[in-house]
Amino acid sequence: MTGRREARRIAIDIVFQADVTGDEVSDVVRAWQQAGRDVPAFAVELAEGVADRGPDIDLELEERSQGWSLARMAAVDRAILRVAVYELRWRDDVPASVAISEAVEAANELSTEDSGRFVNGVLGSIARDAGAG
């Protein structure tokens, strides 16, 4: 059984792949499943939630990422932020502190040296304004 941390990483990978290839999230999920890859239900819920709420999530990121447009962000940072914003705004079963810490950890492991601080700042701002931080 896959834990939520691993499922989150899979969701990030799916969102990242859809972003850089221009494919729909549902098509990426289907391709992964057809290739025999394990795609846990929680990963699918997160990735499809990002796809469903994409415009709202991207608007929130544009407003919060002071001086950084989405296009200017590293693709992996965009994917991490999109999954985390979906969790912060639309998943009541994920505490804000968990969504933020998981995103920061993913950024530290998968992206640049400064990405963890950037992700933490953007998500902290969103959580504070949502009354969750």
N, C-alpha and C positions, 0 to 999 in steps of 0.2 A: 504494500500500500504506500502510496506517495504522500508525503507530508505537505502541508500548506506552503512551506518555504520552497520546496522543489517545484510545486505546482505554480507558484508565483514566477519562478525563473522560467518555466516553460511558457507561461503566458507572456512574459517579457520577450522571449525569443519569437513567439508567434506574432506579436504586435510589431516587433522589429522587422521581421521578414515581410509582413504585409506592407509596412511603410516603405521599405527600400525597393520592393518589387512592384508595388502598386496593385498587388492582388488584394482581394477581399479577405478579411480575417477568416470567414467561414471556409473559403477555398483553401487557405493555408492549413487550417485544422483538418479538413478532409484529406488533404494530400499527406499530412503527417500520419494520420490514422491508416490510410491506404498503404503507406510505406512501412507499417508495422510499429510505428513509434507510439509509446505510451503517452496519451494526452489525458491526464486526469480531469474529472468533471469540474473541479475548482478552477483549473487552468482555462478550460473552455468558457466557464462562466465569466472569468475576469476578461479574457480576450474579447469575447462577444459583447460584454458590457462596455469595453472601451470602444468597440466599433459602433455600438448603438448610441453612445453618448459622445462620440468623437467631436462634433462641433462645439458642444458645451465644454468639454475637457480642454480642447485647444484654445478656446476663448479665455478660459481661466488661466491657462499657462501663459498666453500672450500678455495678459494683464499683470501677472505676478512675477514674471521673469525679467524684471527691470533691465532694459537694455539688450535683451536677447530675444530675437524673433524665433519662432519655431524652426524656420528654415536655417537659421544660424546655429542652432543646437546640434550637438552630435546626435546621430540617429539613435544610438543606444540610450543616451540620456532622455531623448524624447519618449522612447518606449517605456523606460523605467518610470518617468514622470506620469505618463498617461495611465499606466496600470495603477500607480499609487493614488492619483487624483480620483480615479474611478472608485477605489476602495474608500478613500476619505469621504467622498460625497454620496455614494450610492450603496455602500455595503455596511449595514448596521452591525453585522456580525464580526467586523474587523475593527478593533480599537485603533484610534488615530496614531497612538504611539507605536503600534505594531506596523501599520502601513508605512509610517515614516522611517522607522529603523530598518525595516526590510529593504526599502528603496535606497536608503543611504548605503547599506551594506552592499547591495547589488551594484550601485554606482562605483563604490570603492573597488570592487572586485572586477567589474567588467569594463570600466571606462577610464577616464584620465585621473590624474592625481587630484585635481580640483573638483571633480564631478560630485563627490560626496558632499562637500560643503555647499555647492550650488543646489543640489537636489534638496538638502536639508533646509536651506533658506527658503526656497520656493514652497515646499510642502509645509514648513512651519507657518508661513504667512497664510496659506490657505486654511490650515487647521485652526489658527487663532481666530480668523474671521468667521469660521464656521462654528466657533464656540467649542471646538473639540480639543484644543491644545491647551 
